[in-house]
Amino acid sequence: MANPKRRHSKTRGRKRRTGTGLSKPGRTVCPRCDTVKEPHRVCPTCGYYANREVISMDKA
């Protein structure tokens, strides 16, 4: 295997790693109650997922 003859600078290594940062998680709007929620998750406000009630939310 080949080895580099000279060391790469800090800038060169950091330029290579510029695209590896974390991105923000996606958000969607619940079609039933119009609140912002994570995609493919049960809505924390109304308890519905794919137009089905998954969690019963008691209104006290």
N, C-alpha and C positions, 0 to 999 in steps of 0.2 A: 504494500500500500504506500502511496505517495504521502509524504509529509511536507508541509509548507516550509520553505527555506527561511522566511521571515515572518515575524508575528504580525497579525492584522491589527490595525489601530482600533481604539475604542469606538470611534465614530463609524468605522466600517461595519463592525459587529452590531452596533445599535441601529444602523440603517437597515440591516437585514431583518431585524426584529420589530419593525415599526407596525406591522399589521397583526401582531399577535395579541393585542389588547382586548379586554372584555367589551362587549357591546351591550346596549340597554336591552332588557327583555321586551318583547313585543306586547302590545296591549290591544284589546278589542272591546267593542261595546256590546253589552248584553242586549239581545233583541227584545227581551221581555220588560226589563226595568230601566234600560238605557244608562246603566252605570258602567264604568270602566272596569274591566276584569282581565285576568290573564287568559290567553287562548287555550282551549282544550281543558278547561277547569270548570268546576261548578261555580256558579255565581255566588259570592259570599253574601249578597244582599237578599236575593229572592230564593236561592237554593235550587235553581233550575239548570239543567244541562241538556242541550239538544231538544228543547221544547218538552222536556219531561221533568217532573218534580223528583229530585234525587234526595234532597234534605228538606224535611218539613220545618219551615220557619214559623214558630208560634208568635203571633202578634199579641203581646200582652198589653 
